[in-house]
Amino acid sequence: MKIRLLVMGMLVAAIVAANVGHVRAASAPKPPSAKKFDDLAKSALDAMKKRAAELNVTGVAVVSYAQGDTIQGWTSRMAVVGRMKDDPTATSKGNNLLGIAYAKSAEMAETLQDSGTAKRPPMTGEFGWQGGVIGRGGPATSS
């Protein structure tokens, strides 16, 4: 069984993603402890925030972790990087940036590919927008 680490970031017009490396556990593959995931997620979110500041963009960053070869559940963390939505205007319905980020995460969970790269049309609930990245961890070993 492989450990998978989903790394996803939605930052308005520019998408920033960070791969936080391998998660290792003792002998049998096990999910990382809550503390280990929190530490890895914080590092990834901090990297996304830093890159967003360099690019002068705002939005939402999301990091999700799932174990195994099929996604049956995940743990995630998000951070607002300046704003979580674009308000409606007279000519626009507005944007729920968190909703867009999680739609990308859902697409990646279903396809096991970076968002927007599936070799099929987007399903209802997906946008097909690029920007989310999947990183796969190596075999579990003691650390």
C-alpha positions as CSV (number, residue, x, y, z in Angstrom):
1,M,0.0,0.0,0.0
2,K,1.3,3.4,-0.9
3,I,0.9,6.6,1.1
4,R,-0.4,9.5,-1.0
5,L,-0.1,13.1,-0.2
6,L,-2.4,15.5,-2.0
7,V,-1.2,19.0,-2.2
8,M,-3.6,21.5,-3.6
9,G,-3.5,25.3,-3.7
10,M,-6.0,27.7,-5.2
11,L,-4.8,31.3,-5.3
12,V,-7.1,33.3,-7.6
13,A,-5.5,33.8,-11.0
14,A,-2.2,32.1,-10.1
15,I,-2.0,28.6,-8.7
16,V,0.7,27.7,-6.2
17,A,1.4,24.2,-5.1
18,A,4.0,22.7,-2.7
19,N,5.0,19.1,-2.3
20,V,5.8,18.5,1.3
21,G,7.8,15.3,0.8
22,H,7.4,11.8,2.1
23,V,5.5,10.7,5.1
24,R,7.1,7.7,6.9
25,A,5.6,5.4,9.5
26,A,6.8,2.4,11.5
27,S,6.8,-1.0,9.5
28,A,3.2,-1.1,8.2
29,P,1.8,1.8,6.3
30,K,-0.2,3.9,8.8
31,P,-1.5,7.4,8.5
32,P,0.8,10.1,10.0
33,S,-0.1,11.2,13.5
34,A,-2.2,14.3,13.7
35,K,0.8,16.2,14.9
36,K,3.0,15.1,11.9
37,F,0.2,15.9,9.4
38,D,-0.3,19.3,11.1
39,D,3.4,20.0,10.9
40,L,3.6,19.0,7.2
41,A,0.4,20.8,6.3
42,K,1.7,24.0,8.0
43,S,4.9,23.8,6.1
44,A,3.1,23.4,2.8
45,L,0.6,26.2,3.6
46,D,3.5,28.5,4.7
47,A,5.2,27.8,1.4
48,M,2.1,28.6,-0.6
49,K,1.5,31.8,1.4
50,K,5.1,32.9,0.8
51,R,4.9,32.2,-3.0
52,A,1.5,34.0,-3.1
53,A,3.1,37.0,-1.5
54,E,5.9,36.9,-4.0
55,L,3.3,36.8,-6.9
56,N,1.1,39.4,-5.2
57,V,-2.0,37.1,-5.4
58,T,-4.6,36.2,-2.8
59,G,-7.1,33.4,-2.4
60,V,-7.3,30.0,-0.6
61,A,-4.6,27.3,-0.1
62,V,-5.6,23.7,0.7
63,V,-3.5,20.7,1.6
64,S,-5.0,17.3,1.8
65,Y,-3.6,13.9,2.8
66,A,-5.0,10.5,1.9
67,Q,-3.5,7.0,2.4
68,G,-3.7,4.1,0.0
69,D,-4.3,3.4,-3.7
70,T,-7.9,4.6,-3.7
71,I,-9.2,7.6,-1.9
72,Q,-11.6,6.5,0.8
73,G,-11.1,9.6,3.0
74,W,-8.7,12.4,3.6
75,T,-7.5,14.9,6.1
76,S,-7.1,18.5,5.0
77,R,-6.1,22.0,6.2
78,M,-6.8,25.2,4.5
79,A,-5.6,28.8,4.9
80,V,-7.2,32.0,3.6
81,V,-4.5,33.9,1.8
82,G,-6.0,37.4,1.7
83,R,-9.6,36.5,0.8
84,M,-11.9,33.5,0.6
85,K,-14.4,34.8,-1.9
86,D,-14.9,37.4,-4.7
87,D,-18.0,39.3,-3.9
88,P,-20.8,39.4,-6.5
89,T,-21.1,42.5,-8.7
90,A,-23.6,43.8,-11.2
91,T,-21.9,41.7,-13.9
92,S,-20.6,38.7,-11.9
93,K,-22.0,36.1,-9.5
94,G,-18.8,36.2,-7.5
95,N,-16.5,33.3,-6.6
96,N,-16.3,31.0,-3.6
97,L,-12.6,30.4,-3.8
98,L,-12.7,27.7,-1.1
99,G,-15.4,25.9,-3.1
100,I,-13.2,26.0,-6.2
101,A,-10.2,24.7,-4.3
102,Y,-12.2,21.7,-2.9
103,A,-13.7,21.0,-6.3
104,K,-10.1,20.7,-7.6
105,S,-9.3,18.4,-4.6
106,A,-12.3,16.2,-5.4
107,E,-11.3,15.9,-9.1
108,M,-7.8,14.8,-8.0
109,A,-9.2,12.3,-5.5
110,E,-11.3,10.7,-8.3
111,T,-8.6,10.8,-11.1
112,L,-5.4,10.5,-9.0
113,Q,-4.0,13.1,-11.4
114,D,-3.2,16.7,-11.0
115,S,-6.3,18.8,-11.4
116,G,-7.2,19.8,-15.0
117,T,-5.1,16.9,-16.5
118,A,-7.7,14.1,-16.7
119,K,-8.2,12.5,-20.1
120,R,-12.0,13.0,-19.8
121,P,-14.4,15.9,-19.7
122,P,-15.0,17.4,-16.2
123,M,-17.8,15.7,-14.3
124,T,-20.6,17.7,-12.6
125,G,-19.0,19.4,-9.7
126,E,-15.6,19.6,-11.4
127,F,-14.2,22.6,-13.4
128,G,-11.3,21.0,-15.1
129,W,-9.1,23.9,-14.0
130,Q,-5.4,23.2,-13.5
131,G,-3.5,24.0,-10.4
132,G,-3.8,21.2,-7.9
133,V,-0.9,18.8,-7.6
134,I,-0.7,15.2,-6.3
135,G,2.6,14.1,-4.7
136,R,3.0,10.4,-3.9
137,G,5.0,9.3,-0.8
138,G,7.4,6.4,-0.8
139,P,7.0,3.1,1.0
140,A,6.5,3.4,4.7
141,T,9.6,2.8,6.8
142,S,10.7,3.8,10.3
143,S,11.8,7.4,10.8
